[in-house]
Amino acid sequence: MIWSILLLTAVTLERLGELWLAKSNTQALMARGAIEVAAGHYPAIVVLHAAWLVGLWLLARNSELHLGWVAVFAGLQILRLWTLSTLGRRWTTRIIVVSGERLVTAGPYRLLRHPNYVVVIGEIAVLPLCFDMPLYALMFSVANAVILRIRIRAENAALSG
């Protein structure tokens, strides 16, 4: 039980830290003349991620952890750190475009077009599996897929234009 609470605390702190970093990076990019694209779907992303995490706190905090899934989740965190460090000050949770900047092709972007979304897809599914909640993982994965379909189309259009 304590391990479940520690894992949920770590994920919660990570998400809060990411929101702070994203806000800071967004403000810096906007100060350089960047524009936000397709902001209409962003509230749905926030609601989905908040509901996912709150639900895990309510349903999983007293669960036993499945260490194999925890190891997969840890691997996703390594990819997350690699992605964030590769993007640096360009990483944000919104679609922000700076005119004239080239796409990042280093780090995980050599291998994947959207490594951050690979991480998000994995996290939405794998963290509930750490607590033996496959139906929860499926339910939120389907909702995430719907939102990411909109998000990725918008981001691809913004970055190609």
FENCOR-V277218 format. One record per residue. N is the residue number from 0. RES is the residue in one letter. PSI is psi in radians with two decimals (none if undefined). NEAR is the number of other C-alpha atoms within 10 Angstrom. Layout:
<<N & RES & PSI & NEAR> <N & RES & PSI & NEAR>>
This chain:
<<0 & M & -0.78 & 11> <1 & I & -0.61 & 12> <2 & W & -0.63 & 13> <3 & S & -0.78 & 20> <4 & I & -0.71 & 15> <5 & L & -0.73 & 12> <6 & L & -0.80 & 16> <7 & L & -0.64 & 19> <8 & T & -0.78 & 14> <9 & A & -0.77 & 12> <10 & V & -0.72 & 16> <11 & T & -0.81 & 16> <12 & L & -0.67 & 12> <13 & E & -0.81 & 13> <14 & R & -0.75 & 15> <15 & L & -0.72 & 12> <16 & G & -0.69 & 12> <17 & E & -0.68 & 16> <18 & L & -0.71 & 14> <19 & W & -0.83 & 13> <20 & L & -0.76 & 17> <21 & A & -0.74 & 18> <22 & K & -0.77 & 16> <23 & S & -0.82 & 14> <24 & N & -0.70 & 19> <25 & T & -0.80 & 24> <26 & Q & -0.73 & 13> <27 & A & -0.72 & 14> <28 & L & -0.74 & 20> <29 & M & -0.61 & 14> <30 & A & -0.42 & 10> <31 & R & 0.12 & 11> <32 & G & 0.19 & 10> <33 & A & 2.81 & 17> <34 & I & 2.61 & 14> <35 & E & 2.42 & 14> <36 & V & 2.48 & 15> <37 & A & 0.91 & 16> <38 & A & -0.21 & 12> <39 & G & -0.55 & 9> <40 & H & -0.19 & 14> <41 & Y & -0.77 & 15> <42 & P & -0.61 & 10> <43 & A & -0.65 & 13> <44 & I & -0.78 & 18> <45 & V & -0.80 & 12> <46 & V & -0.77 & 11> <47 & L & -0.87 & 17> <48 & H & -0.67 & 17> <49 & A & -0.78 & 14> <50 & A & -0.72 & 13> <51 & W & -0.84 & 20> <52 & L & -0.76 & 20> <53 & V & -0.74 & 14> <54 & G & -0.69 & 14> <55 & L & -0.71 & 18> <56 & W & -0.71 & 16> <57 & L & -0.66 & 9> <58 & L & -0.40 & 14> <59 & A & -0.11 & 22> <60 & R & -0.35 & 20> <61 & N & 0.26 & 14> <62 & S & 2.74 & 16> <63 & E & 2.53 & 14> <64 & L & 2.52 & 21> <65 & H & 1.87 & 14> <66 & L & -0.52 & 11> <67 & G & -0.76 & 11> <68 & W & -0.58 & 17> <69 & V & -0.67 & 18> <70 & A & -0.71 & 13> <71 & V & -0.76 & 15> <72 & F & -0.72 & 21> <73 & A & -0.70 & 14> <74 & G & -0.68 & 13> <75 & L & -0.60 & 20> <76 & Q & -0.58 & 18> <77 & I & -0.77 & 12> <78 & L & -0.67 & 18> <79 & R & -0.85 & 19> <80 & L & -0.69 & 13> <81 & W & -0.76 & 17> <82 & T & -0.86 & 20> <83 & L & -0.71 & 19> <84 & S & -0.54 & 13> <85 & T & -0.74 & 17> <86 & L & -0.49 & 18> <87 & G & -2.27 & 12> <88 & R & -0.09 & 15> <89 & R & -0.19 & 17> <90 & W & 2.32 & 22> <91 & T & 2.89 & 21> <92 & T & -0.08 & 16> <93 & R & 2.98 & 18> <94 & I & 1.80 & 21> <95 & I & 2.25 & 22> <96 & V & 2.23 & 20> <97 & V & 2.05 & 15> <98 & S & 2.32 & 12> <99 & G & -0.18 & 7> <100 & E & 2.51 & 8> <101 & R & 2.67 & 8> <102 & L & 2.57 & 10> <103 & V & 2.29 & 13> <104 & T & 0.19 & 13> <105 & A & 3.10 & 11> <106 & G & -2.41 & 16> <107 & P & -0.28 & 19> <108 & Y & -0.23 & 17> <109 & R & -0.48 & 10> <110 & L & -0.58 & 10> <111 & L & 2.51 & 12> <112 & R & -0.66 & 13> <113 & H & 1.23 & 14> <114 & P & -0.55 & 19> <115 & N & -0.64 & 21> <116 & Y & -0.52 & 15> <117 & V & -0.75 & 14> <118 & V & -0.84 & 21> <119 & V & -0.78 & 18> <120 & I & -0.79 & 18> <121 & G & -0.80 & 18> <122 & E & -0.78 & 20> <123 & I & -0.64 & 24> <124 & A & -0.78 & 23> <125 & V & -0.68 & 24> <126 & L & -0.80 & 28> <127 & P & -0.57 & 25> <128 & L & -0.46 & 21> <129 & C & -0.47 & 24> <130 & F & 0.23 & 23> <131 & D & 0.90 & 17> <132 & M & 1.17 & 17> <133 & P & -0.64 & 14> <134 & L & -0.70 & 12> <135 & Y & -0.78 & 19> <136 & A & -0.78 & 21> <137 & L & -0.82 & 16> <138 & M & -0.86 & 13> <139 & F & -0.50 & 19> <140 & S & -0.70 & 20> <141 & V & -0.82 & 14> <142 & A & -0.72 & 14> <143 & N & -0.70 & 20> <144 & A & -0.69 & 12> <145 & V & -0.83 & 11> <146 & I & -0.72 & 16> <147 & L & -0.53 & 18> <148 & R & -0.79 & 10> <149 & I & -0.81 & 12> <150 & R & -0.84 & 21> <151 & I & -0.68 & 14> <152 & R & -0.80 & 11> <153 & A & -0.74 & 16> <154 & E & -0.75 & 18> <155 & N & -0.74 & 13> <156 & A & -0.75 & 12> <157 & A & -0.68 & 15> <158 & L & -0.32 & 16> <159 & S & -0.21 & 7> <160 & G & none & 7>>
